[in-house]
């Protein structure tokens, strides 16, 4: 199973929220999967200019044309997991662009299978 690695996809609801955020904030965005600090383990959406990607961050893929990153340590623990980013009713993370939209991004997951 070592040859199976993480993917990231998005539901239609998440893609609609991404489009709405792009309309308000522009298309230069990025996602970073939070590791549990401050806003739990929510996927956070930022303007690219407001978030510095570190050497330890791993690019998982992209959703809605927006790159999706995760910290390398977290990636090592989750690398056999498929992430499905959804949007549900609720308040977004305090620093994430979904805050104030009435919706929030949510990470659902499933174990990678061959």
N, C-alpha and C positions, 0 to 999 in steps of 0.2 A: 504494500500500500504506500510505500515511500515515494512512488512516482505520481501520486495524486495530490494536487495542490489546490488551494482555495480559489474560488471564483466569487464574483460579486455581480448580482443582478438586481433589478428594481421592479416593483409592481407598477401597474398603471397609475395607481394613486400617488406613488412616490414620484414618478415621472411628471405627473401634472403639477405637483408641488415644486419640483425642480424648475419647470417651465415658468411657474408663477414667480419664483425667486429670481430667475434670470431676467424676467420682464422688469422687476423692480430694482435689481442690483447689478445687472449686466451679466455677461456670460463667463467672465473670468472668475470662476469659483473652484473650490476643491472641497472634498470630503476627507475627514479624518475620523476613524473609528476610535471613540474615546475608550480608554482603558479602565474607567471606573471612577475617576476623580471628578469632583464637582457635579457633573450631570449624569452620573451612572455610566452605563456602557452604551450611550446613544451615539449614533453616527452624527457628527457635527459638520455643518456646512458653513464655509467661510469665504469671504473674498480672497482670492489668491494672494493679493498684496498684504493681507492682514495675518497670514499664517506662514511661518517659516518651516518648511519641511527640513527635518534633520537627517543626518547621515544614517541614522538608525531606522528611519521610516521606510516602509516597503510599499511600492505602488502595486495594488492588488488588481486594478482594472479601472473601468470607468462606467458610470451610469448617467444616462441622459447627456452624454458628452462631457461629463465632469469627472476628473481623476479622483480615485478613491484610495487613500493611504491608511496604513496601520503601523503602529510601532513594531519594530523588529522582534522584540521579546514576546509581545502579544501574538504576532504572526507565527512564531515558532510553536506556540501553544495551540493555535487555531488553524494551522495550515491545512488540515484535513477536513475543513468545514467550508461549506458553501454559504455565503451570506446573501440573504434576500432582504433588500432595503424596502421598507414599506412606509406609508404615511397614514397616520391615524389621527383622530380628533384629540386635541390636547395642547398643552404648552410645550414649546420647543426648549432646547437647552439655552441657558442664559446667554451664551456667547454665539450660538448658532443662528444662522439667518432664518431658520424656520420659527424662531421665537416671535410671537406676536401675530402669526398667521392664522391661529386657531387650529393648526395641524402641527404634528411633530413627526420627525423621522424615527423609525423603529427598526432595529436589526432583528431579523428572524434568521435561524440557521438550521442547516441539516448537515449530517456527516457525509463527506464525499464517499461515493461508492464506485467500484469499477464496473 
